[in-house]
Amino acid sequence: MNVRRIALLWVAAGLFIAGLSGCSSNPESAELDTGPVGSEATGAESAQDATDDNGAAVAGALYPDVVGVEAERDDDGTWTFSVTLSSPYDSPARYADGWRVIGPDGAVYGERVLGHDHADEQPFTRSQSGISIPDGIETVVVEGRDQVSGWGGHTMTHQLVP
């Protein structure tokens, strides 16, 4: 199953659960600022995967949440991404260990691997340069990874501005 299909299933599950509870977890309908201009938070929010009003992940979440994305095109045509993750359970045994940039067709354009926890720095931002994105791609999705649970949590769709 490709990344795009998995993301759509997460969104559908979140909307279904929200409908059952009588509240909306659709970030597009929320009145909250979800990130820098050009970025929009997506993903299903539940007791297992959520951030508070300050962008800090709440206890019990399974995945890190992407709470900020900045991207700048470099002189050589590649991109530098600065991604802010919020990870509620940071410990040497289980922590946010990466993020990746995904195209509309599910292609992974770049990935940043994180080699240690960031227990004393939440949320935290890390950058990766040299990410090649084909011409004509206008938006990408940034997703976080948990050392134990894998890819998931809140993602951000980011509008690329050349």
Secondary structure, DSSP 8 states (H G I E B T S, - for coil): --HHHHHHHHHHHHHHHHHHHTS---GGG-SS--SSTTEEEES--BTTB-B-TTS-B-TT-SS-EEEEEEEEE-TTS-EEEEEEEE-TT-BTTB-EEEEEEE-TTS-EEEEEE--S--TTSSSEEEEEEEE---TT--EEEEEEEETTTEEEEEEEEEE---
